Amino acid sequence: MKPYWINILIIFVFLTNYSSGQNNSDKDTLIITRTVIVDGDTIPNVSIEEVVIFPRLIFKNRYRARRYRKLIRDVKRAYPYAIYAKNKLDQMEHEFQNLTTEKERKKYVKTIEKQLMDEFGKELKKLTITQGRILLKLIDRETGNTSYALLKDLRGTVSAVFWQTIARLFGSDLKSQYDPQGDDFLVERVVRLIETGQIKLDHKVMERLKMSY
């Protein structure tokens, strides 16, 4: 006897193919899929995109509901820059391999720093304190390193300590680590919804950062 999930899968594939045929009634539609053998039966093997489903949030009061909506806004504002930072770091690490002297590396870092400031300095200064804190956490999420560690590697300990001190004056911490199971649980929820297309980013920001989803 076939397991019940096999029957469900066969019905799902049949309905999908039937729907395609209905939408393209003028044409003959041929869909070829991979198959697997299970208990002597040949069944379709179809890959589908991941769907992330979170339990519905129930807020104790309107204040907490408003805070969550504000969190969504802040994460949407900061997330594209964290992705850009990750991509830029990957590019830098690749190009670093072609540099043979410390002098060349320092010059390259300064060039990248100036480029980033010219392109996004004004925009990043418009981030609120909360959005700045979220950005630091998301950089840790995307790169696996805190902003302090990245800065220390690229500019040295003195620069890292200096910018860490400045960040603290504004209530931030370059050493902030991302904790998706703890303090950053709701941030992770919003990010996952963005990654799966359930929350849309500002298309203008995405175009400017040359991002696509």
C-alpha positions, 0 to 999 in steps of 0.5 A: 500500500502506498504511503498517504504522502505519495498519493498527496504528491501525485494529486498535487503534481496532477493538479499543477499540470492540469492547471497549466493545461487550462491556462494554455489551452491553445498549446500542447503542454509537455512537462517532464520531471524527474522520477524516483522509485518507491516500493516499486512505484515510479513517482514524480520527483519535483523540487519546490521553493522553500516556504517559511511559515511562522506562527501568527504573532499575538500582541498583548497590546497595541503598543507592542503591535506598533513596535513590531510594525516599526521593526519591520520598517527598520529592518527593511531600511537596514537589510539592503546595506547589510547585503551590500556590505557582504557582497562588497566584502566578498569582492574585497577578499577576492581582490586582496589575493592579488595584492602582494604588499601591505602598502597595496592593501592599505591603499586599496582599503582607503580607495574602497572606503572613499568609494563607499562614503561617496556613494552611501555616506549621506544615506547611512547618516539618515539611518536612525539610531535603531536602524544603525544598531540593526544594521550592525547586527545584520552585518554580523549575520551576513558576514559571520563577523562583527563590524568591529572584527571587520574594521580591525582586520581592514584598518587595524586595532587603533581604528577599530577602537576609535570607531567603537568609541564613537559608536558607543557615543550614539548608543551602538556597539560595533561588537554587537553579535547577532542572536537569532534565537534570543534578542534578535528573534523578531529581526530574524523573523522579518529577515526570513520573510524578506528573503522569501519574498513575503515582505518587499523591499524598496525597489529604488534602494535595491536598484541603487545597490544593484540587488535583485530578489 
